[in-house]
Amino acid sequence: MAKKAAFFTLGCKTNQYETEAMASAFRSHGYETVDFDETADVYIINTCTVTHLGDRKSRQVIRRAVRKNPEAVIGVTGCYAQTSPGEVLNIPGVDLVIGTRDKSRIVELVEEAEKSPRPVNTVGDAMSYREFEDLTILDYENRTRAFVKIQEGCSNFCSYCIIPYARGPLRSRTPESVLTEVRKLVAQGFGEIVLTGIHIGAYGAGLSEQTDLSDLVVRIALTPGLKRLRLGSVEPLDITPRLIDAVARIRTVCRHLHIPLQSGDDHILQMMNRKYTTFEFSRLIGAIRGQIPEIAITTDVITGFPGETDEHFDNTYEFIKDIGFSRTHVFKYSPRKGTPAAVLPGQVPAEVKDLRSRRLIALDRENQKRYAAGFIGSNLEVLAEEPADGDNDLWEGLTDTYIRVLFKSSEDIRGKLVNVRAVKLKGTSLLARMRI
Ligand code: SF4
């Protein structure tokens, strides 16, 4: 009987991609991949350390796996494992800790840990990692959207962020390797390819040839049969005129840019070591909208950064309102040990962070509705994902502009691009009718 392997992913899209690649490696070695709640022979937990909550949740999930089957091999990987291998090894039952490298060797390492009398630890110094580790996904379980990791590491050192210490310096996957994976995914019928990484705007760093993200986008877009290409988060300073031009010109590239703002106050931006001002940010948005008026611009914002006063917060609130992002992910600041911001004076009380975050979430809801409402009466192309809860005829999917759309179809249209006409708002989504 085939051995069973189960996976749990915490954190970002890059982690999701890497888990998918590890699951695929297990399947190609004859393992059956099963739900994390099932009894398995191997549990792999891909951890996150972006916040303290990430650390705590990672530890909880590890313990849950140990309880589920104390005989199983428990492997812990990802950013929390990289930055705190000692804490992970202290959890009874952990057999393998591999950090942010060595995921391509996961099956081999699990089999080594299975035979080893003591836990195996391959975590090294992330700052010395220089090579991009190619991971290949040989098969996917879900065929709507596939992530392709193009880059690793970050050298920005935002003062609140632990990621540069967990993932190490910038390195890039070769264009040939990216294109090979994209072609394979397109041949397998994926409707949307999403480029992901830690800092994809720095794509090209570490490669021998001179290239950048816009070159890569143009090359990928030439892939025969490609339906949609979406970019993951791109830092504001990495958005070049050529990149905007590529999004504007190439039909398969989604009219959607996720550009992290983090704060709408210049003093806080400076304290965060973000290297732009609100003026520069809004000028960038103006340039993008000048070329692509209907584009979706989504963002991340952190509230409760040390020293954030009511006035700084109000500036952020007003800035987000003025820009009118189509979606804002709101994060409450949480200090990360080892980062400069963790020791800054003026840590903001939890209840103030809660209040500010609730206000921003309410503002985001209004912004989402306003943006989606602008498409009522328009014909839209939607990538059908799955039937909405409890109604097999009601499907949901996303437009290239990242609006969730609900529409009726009696056929199984999973993974297909369908044409609909938007009729009205339903919450922050659009209700639509299929067009023949
Ligand atoms: S750009 Fe800043 S927030 Fe993003 S990963 Fe790098 S250091 Fe962290």
Residues whose N, C-alpha, C, O or C-beta is under 5 A from the ligand:
A	BS01	SF4	C154 N156 F157 C158 C161 I163 I198
